């Protein structure tokens, strides 16, 4: 059995993952991308019995890959705050989805873990507020630091 952590490469996704793995340590293969690179489930080659933790990427944008993974008997834990559309009902899927405007994935994970890592949850939320307040977007990548633009591209 292989375990995968698939997460958005922004502060919210990273802070959600830090909380999850501090509470539930597990050796996993990491799959991520830069902010807004959210079609990540299609990059995972999982087999029956494998386990995925998916954090801070839109279920709606990954629906096809998710359904294929579930059909192949892959167990999926999915936590997110983006638009999900209709959430599939499947015994192999645990979905924690909350699309309220004041919620982020870090807060969802913190609640799931019994409020054990509030500092990480607040960090994830404040990063989103920071981005929204400035209207800034990474030009191409958040790596390396310094490649920022407030042009909205």
Secondary structure, DSSP 8 states (H G I E B T S, - for coil): --EEEEEESSHHHHHHHHHHHHHS----EEEEESTT----GGG----TT-EEEEESS-TGGGHHHHHHHHHTT-EEEEEE-S---S----TTEEEEE---TT--HHHHHHHHTTSTTHHHHHHHHHHHHHHHHHT-EESS-S-STT-EESS--
